[in-house]
Amino acid sequence: MNTNKFNRYSYSELIAAATAPGAQQIDVDTLGAWFEAYGASYWNGECYDADGRDLFPVYGEPNEDGDVEIASYELR
């Protein structure tokens, strides 16, 4: 998964980019990576609460060991 650079204080910029008209997948994935790193308290067991929107992980196919990784994120 490709992401842009971010830090602990990037949330405002990331949510603006991910929700802007014409947002690209990398913007949504970067927001997801931010939540993985800094936003565990926003996880409800299914998705992250991103200022009233739901940010869902999209899982890839299991590898040969049966492990599944996040392939991207979807903002609803």
N, C-alpha and C positions, 0 to 999 in steps of 0.2 A: 504494500500500500504506500503510495507516494503522499508525502505531506510537505507543507511549507514549514519554515522554521517558526518556532513559537517559544514562549517562556511562561512562567507562572502568571504574569501580568498581562497576557495577550488576549484574555477572554473577550473583552469588548470589541476588539478588532476582528477576532475570529467569528463571533456570532454575527457581526455586521456583514462580513464577507460571505458567510454561508447562507444568509437569508436574503441577500441582495438579488434583485432581478439579474438573471444571467450568471448566477453563481455556478462555479465549476465543481466537479466532483472532488478535486483536490482541496477545495475550500471546506467542504463538508467533512472530508476525511481528516483534515487538520483539526477541525473542531472536535471530532471524535477522539483523536489522539490526545488533545488537551484534556478532555474529560477522563481518559484512561490515566493520565499522569497526575492530574490535580483535582478531579471532580468526583471522586468516589461517593461522596455524600449525596450526589444528585442521581445515583443509580437506584432504580426501584425494583431490580431483579429482571427487568425486561428491556428497559431503555433508560436513557438519561433525560432529565427534564432540562431543556435548553430554553429558558425564558418563555415558558408556556408552549413550546413545541417539543415533540418527542424525537429524540435522536436514537435510532435503532442500529445496532451492529448487524452487518450482513456477513454471514459466515461462509467460508469457502468449503471445498470438499475435504473430507478427512484424508490425512496422509497415510502412508503404509502402517504407521503405528496407531492409527485411529484418532490422532490429535486433530482438532479443528481450530483454525485461526480465523481472525476477523479479516475479511477481504476488503471491506469498505463500510461506509455508514450511509444511512438513509434518514433524511430529515422530513418529518411529517407534521 
